Amino acid sequence: MLIRPTAEDLRLIGCNLGRVLVVVAGTGLVPLAWALVAGESAPAASFLVMIGAFGTLGFALMLRPPHTDQLEWSHGMVVVGLTWLIVPALGAIPLVLSGHYGSFIDPYFDAMSGLTTTGLTLIQDLDHLATSLNFWRHLLHFLGGQGIVIAVLSVFAGGGAMTLYYGEARDDRILPSVRSTARFIWLVSAVHAVVGITALGVVGRFVLGFRPGRAVFHSVTIFMAAFDTGGFAPQSTSLAYYHSGVFEAASAVLMVAGALSFGLHFALWRGGRKVGTNLEVRTILATFLGTLLLTMGGLAGAGIYQSLSGLSRQGFFQVLSAHTGTGFATVPTAELASWGGLAFAGMAIAMALGGMGSSTAGGVKSLRVGLTVKALSAQVRQILLPEGAVISTRYSHHGWRQLNPGLVQAVMGVSLLYVALYLLGAGAGLIYQLPLQSALFESVSAGANVGLSVGITEPSMPVFLKLTYLFQMWAGRLEFVAVFSLIGFMFALARGK
Amino acid sequence: MTGMPGASRPSGRSTLWGAISTLILEGLVVAVLAVVGTGIAALMLLLTG
């Protein structure tokens, strides 16, 4: 039997949701300032409307504060689930008003894609989009990659803030308090921002020959898309636009940095002596090399690239883009769609597995993959060894830990949910007679928040498929618990006793 | 992340050197992976004629 939420529950949820919306309203001032400096008056007006919408709703929700500030798990999960539905809806306002989208669902799709750091897009004529609107799309990557709630926690964290932190699919409580952990995450991002934007800007200015303003615009947007493993790009041809190995290399470093867990960043900053034994590090290296081998083998076998430079550059970058969950493309969509057989398998597996836990990447996550393999291996050894033999199930992840049945069950449960999510999107694609390979590729790309496309995601695609991918991006980013909690909460609200 | 062991480690000051060495390490990892990737590509081209 479900218990109907009380008025106090609703006030707690509303007040915390309101705080998040007010903080997001504040971040809207950044693209507004950009639009004013760039002399883009229409986008500036649309940002004002958006800020007003966020602020009005946020303050309205905070009008009736709860008697206590202590969030319980259910409250935290519902706040996170709702945040990740409402922020893209209001964040889509400037995109709706831009005239670059066919219907309301398309800008909502793009805002959700931006916030969940997916990178699939339904925009029309991207190459002529106002720079401030393009900046806003990439800023959504940054907000989502950092975790919107993390942004709020770094400003004010009330009682039970940890529930919000976990709700956004993070569990690396790096420092003793949630606030200090949130601030460490911001520090890592700030350091990478300074170095990344400078490096990309220098390449843009002196290698690609961009004017200073143009170099700044491209370096800032590409930084946010690369470090937050998002995949939006300011031009419709993605990273292929730059035709520059140096630019791709600088982006690749940021993509790798984004796919590392913030816990690993912390360990490295502290000296990182035991990083080599970390199960997550070993797993991601093994799966990356495995999927690279598959993809390269498939591409060479099919004769798609016959030169060493072509095969190594395109194959390496695309597998890296898939495995880190970034979704930058250096090959045209039509060419990517022709990667069949082993190359397709390598790319799809790389996307499905994803980066590290508590990073900005999506997918099943390396630690879950490593723990699953470890658990299966222990089970096989148990069967083969004499009865009563003791099997070691220790693993290293920021210290030695013991694998226990509860953990294995949770890891396998979430991994299975990801498989189900990937199959859901593929099934939806099959309804519209799409080839199985393409339907599966696009579905994994949406569910694992990658953003690579074989051409299915376009404005003319069926509405049901758009809604399916929207759900996949949302559920995949939140790793299911907040999603199920929100569904349960809604059910309790309607049918609870 | 759901289904993961929580990690709570001692606090400490993150040093500037730690940040710089991490950035260098990230660059080195990409460089090594790119070299390995080129090796794999060469091997695959050799094997497939």
Chai-1 contact restraints between the chains, C-beta under 6 A:
chainA,res_idxA,chainB,res_idxB,connection_type,confidence,min_distance_angstrom,max_distance_angstrom,comment,restraint_id
A,A169,B,M1,contact,1.0,0.0,6.0,A-B,restraint_1
A,D171,B,M1,contact,1.0,0.0,6.0,A-B,restraint_2
A,D171,B,M4,contact,1.0,0.0,6.0,A-B,restraint_3
A,D171,B,G6,contact,1.0,0.0,6.0,A-B,restraint_4
A,D172,B,A7,contact,1.0,0.0,6.0,A-B,restraint_5
A,R173,B,S8,contact,1.0,0.0,6.0,A-B,restraint_6
A,L175,B,S11,contact,1.0,0.0,6.0,A-B,restraint_7
A,P176,B,S11,contact,1.0,0.0,6.0,A-B,restraint_8
A,V191,B,A19,contact,1.0,0.0,6.0,A-B,restraint_9
A,V195,B,L23,contact,1.0,0.0,6.0,A-B,restraint_10
A,A252,B,V30,contact,1.0,0.0,6.0,A-B,restraint_11
A,V253,B,E26,contact,1.0,0.0,6.0,A-B,restraint_12
A,V253,B,G27,contact,1.0,0.0,6.0,A-B,restraint_13
A,V253,B,V30,contact,1.0,0.0,6.0,A-B,restraint_14
A,V256,B,E26,contact,1.0,0.0,6.0,A-B,restraint_15
A,V256,B,V30,contact,1.0,0.0,6.0,A-B,restraint_16
A,A257,B,E26,contact,1.0,0.0,6.0,A-B,restraint_17
A,G263,B,A7,contact,1.0,0.0,6.0,A-B,restraint_18
A,L268,B,T22,contact,1.0,0.0,6.0,A-B,restraint_19
A,W269,B,S14,contact,1.0,0.0,6.0,A-B,restraint_20
A,W269,B,G18,contact,1.0,0.0,6.0,A-B,restraint_21
A,W269,B,A19,contact,1.0,0.0,6.0,A-B,restraint_22
A,W269,B,T22,contact,1.0,0.0,6.0,A-B,restraint_23
A,L292,B,G37,contact,1.0,0.0,6.0,A-B,restraint_24
A,L293,B,I40,contact,1.0,0.0,6.0,A-B,restraint_25
A,M296,B,I40,contact,1.0,0.0,6.0,A-B,restraint_26
A,M296,B,A41,contact,1.0,0.0,6.0,A-B,restraint_27
A,M296,B,M44,contact,1.0,0.0,6.0,A-B,restraint_28
A,G297,B,M44,contact,1.0,0.0,6.0,A-B,restraint_29
A,A300,B,M44,contact,1.0,0.0,6.0,A-B,restraint_30
A,A300,B,L45,contact,1.0,0.0,6.0,A-B,restraint_31
A,A300,B,T48,contact,1.0,0.0,6.0,A-B,restraint_32
A,G301,B,T48,contact,1.0,0.0,6.0,A-B,restraint_33
A,L308,B,A41,contact,1.0,0.0,6.0,A-B,restraint_34
A,L308,B,A42,contact,1.0,0.0,6.0,A-B,restraint_35
A,L311,B,A41,contact,1.0,0.0,6.0,A-B,restraint_36
A,S312,B,G37,contact,1.0,0.0,6.0,A-B,restraint_37
A,S312,B,T38,contact,1.0,0.0,6.0,A-B,restraint_38
A,S312,B,A41,contact,1.0,0.0,6.0,A-B,restraint_39
A,F316,B,A34,contact,1.0,0.0,6.0,A-B,restraint_40
A,F316,B,G37,contact,1.0,0.0,6.0,A-B,restraint_41
A,G357,B,M1,contact,1.0,0.0,6.0,A-B,restraint_42
A,G357,B,M4,contact,1.0,0.0,6.0,A-B,restraint_43
A,S358,B,M1,contact,1.0,0.0,6.0,A-B,restraint_44
A,H398,B,A7,contact,1.0,0.0,6.0,A-B,restraint_45
A,R401,B,P5,contact,1.0,0.0,6.0,A-B,restraint_46
A,A410,B,G3,contact,1.0,0.0,6.0,A-B,restraint_47
A,V411,B,G3,contact,1.0,0.0,6.0,A-B,restraint_48
A,V414,B,T2,contact,1.0,0.0,6.0,A-B,restraint_49
A,V414,B,G3,contact,1.0,0.0,6.0,A-B,restraint_50
A,E479,B,T2,contact,1.0,0.0,6.0,A-B,restraint_51
A,V481,B,T2,contact,1.0,0.0,6.0,A-B,restraint_52
